[in-house]
Amino acid sequence: MDLIGIALMVFSMVLLVVSIYYIMTTTRHKEKMAMIEKGLEPSLIKDERFFLDAMKFGLAAIGAGLGFFAGMILETSKIFHSDIELPLYYAPIFIFIGIGLIIFYKVFGKRYRS
């Protein structure tokens, strides 16, 4: 059963990545085609928004990693009982993801909205 679960998770992750890539490329293509129809030059658009999206997800991933690391430290410190093992992982992960997104919007907020 473990092997089936692992295979299903790997398949799901690959499907997710391929779906996100497909949606991003088709959306970009539709946007450029709409610009051509209006008589604008699509090469004038900078792909800065995609850089900022990557930066946002990167900071969120760093936050998730730091949160997981903090959960491991809390679990191995033996301060808490083993009954509350899962909240020790979930709480720091979400807290650090939130901190990463707040840092992103403080640094890149004005550029991201425009």
C-alpha positions as semicolon CSV with decimal commas, in nm:
position;residue;x (nm);y (nm);z (nm)
1;M;0,000;0,000;0,000
2;D;0,288;0,236;0,067
3;L;0,427;0,188;-0,282
4;I;0,091;0,271;-0,439
5;G;0,061;0,585;-0,226
6;I;0,409;0,701;-0,322
7;A;0,341;0,636;-0,691
8;L;0,011;0,825;-0,669
9;M;0,180;1,121;-0,500
10;V;0,456;1,134;-0,764
11;F;0,199;1,111;-1,044
12;S;-0,007;1,387;-0,883
13;M;0,293;1,618;-0,848
14;V;0,397;1,564;-1,211
15;L;0,040;1,625;-1,326
16;L;0,026;1,943;-1,118
17;V;0,351;2,081;-1,261
18;V;0,250;2,001;-1,619
19;S;-0,094;2,158;-1,567
20;I;0,052;2,478;-1,423
21;Y;0,300;2,504;-1,710
22;Y;0,025;2,448;-1,967
23;I;-0,201;2,711;-1,811
24;M;0,082;2,965;-1,792
25;T;0,186;2,918;-2,154
26;T;-0,168;2,927;-2,295
27;T;-0,251;3,236;-2,090
28;R;0,063;3,411;-2,210
29;H;-0,017;3,315;-2,570
30;K;-0,374;3,447;-2,542
31;E;-0,248;3,772;-2,394
32;K;0,001;3,824;-2,675
33;M;-0,259;3,741;-2,940
34;A;-0,498;3,996;-2,788
35;M;-0,221;4,257;-2,802
36;I;-0,154;4,179;-3,168
37;E;-0,524;4,214;-3,247
38;K;-0,525;4,559;-3,085
39;G;-0,219;4,664;-3,285
40;L;0,029;4,664;-2,996
41;E;0,374;4,511;-3,002
42;P;0,389;4,207;-2,767
43;S;0,767;4,227;-2,733
44;L;0,728;4,548;-2,534
45;I;0,588;4,357;-2,237
46;K;0,845;4,263;-1,980
47;D;0,805;3,928;-1,812
48;E;0,866;4,092;-1,475
49;R;0,534;3,966;-1,343
50;F;0,646;3,606;-1,393
51;F;0,968;3,686;-1,205
52;L;0,763;3,830;-0,920
53;D;0,534;3,525;-0,913
54;A;0,840;3,302;-0,894
55;M;0,980;3,518;-0,616
56;K;0,653;3,496;-0,424
57;F;0,635;3,118;-0,450
58;G;1,005;3,090;-0,368
59;L;0,962;3,288;-0,047
60;A;0,658;3,078;0,042
61;A;0,859;2,759;-0,017
62;I;1,145;2,889;0,197
63;G;0,889;2,968;0,466
64;A;0,746;2,616;0,443
65;G;1,093;2,468;0,476
66;L;1,176;2,684;0,776
67;G;0,841;2,596;0,932
68;F;0,902;2,224;0,884
69;F;1,250;2,264;1,031
70;A;1,107;2,450;1,331
71;G;0,851;2,171;1,377
72;M;1,129;1,912;1,376
73;I;1,324;2,110;1,634
74;L;1,016;2,140;1,854
75;E;0,947;1,767;1,826
76;T;1,302;1,661;1,907
77;S;1,332;1,905;2,196
78;K;1,090;1,687;2,399
79;I;0,928;1,997;2,549
80;F;0,586;1,885;2,429
81;H;0,419;1,548;2,469
82;S;0,399;1,314;2,173
83;D;0,018;1,359;2,163
84;I;0,050;1,695;1,986
85;E;0,302;1,592;1,723
86;L;0,111;1,705;1,409
87;P;0,025;2,059;1,525
88;L;0,396;2,107;1,593
89;Y;0,452;2,072;1,219
90;Y;0,148;2,251;1,078
91;A;0,159;2,565;1,290
92;P;0,520;2,672;1,217
93;I;0,482;2,587;0,847
94;F;0,184;2,819;0,805
95;I;0,339;3,086;1,024
96;F;0,662;3,094;0,822
97;I;0,475;3,084;0,488
98;G;0,279;3,387;0,605
99;I;0,598;3,563;0,710
100;G;0,752;3,490;0,368
101;L;0,449;3,634;0,187
102;I;0,447;3,942;0,410
103;I;0,815;3,998;0,329
104;F;0,735;3,962;-0,041
105;Y;0,459;4,222;-0,032
106;K;0,668;4,462;0,177
107;V;0,958;4,443;-0,070
108;F;0,783;4,394;-0,405
109;G;0,426;4,505;-0,333
110;K;0,415;4,822;-0,543
111;R;0,581;4,659;-0,843
112;Y;0,355;4,353;-0,824
113;R;0,027;4,544;-0,833
114;S;0,111;4,754;-1,136
